[in-house]
C-alpha cells in the first residue's frame, strides 16, 4: 500500500524525489520515427523524418488538406519544442 503522507512538506519531498523518465526516440536506419494515435474507431499513423519541415497529409500539403488556419496551427503545435 502507498505510504501515508501527512504534511505538505513530505508530499513535496516525495514528488521531487521521483526522477523524470527520459525516453530516447526510436529511429530506423533511415532516421525515421513512427507513431500511431487512436481515438474511438479512428487510427492515425505518422512517419516523421528529417527534412525541410514540409508536412504532407494523405499526399497533400498541409495548407491544402487543412484549409482553416486554426487547424494548421493545431498541427504545428505538435512539432513545437518547448
Protein Blocks (a to p, Z undefined) as FASTA:
>chain_A
ZZddfbfklmmmmmmmpccddddddddfkopacddddehjbccdddddddehpaceehia
fklmmmblklmmmmmmmmpcZZ
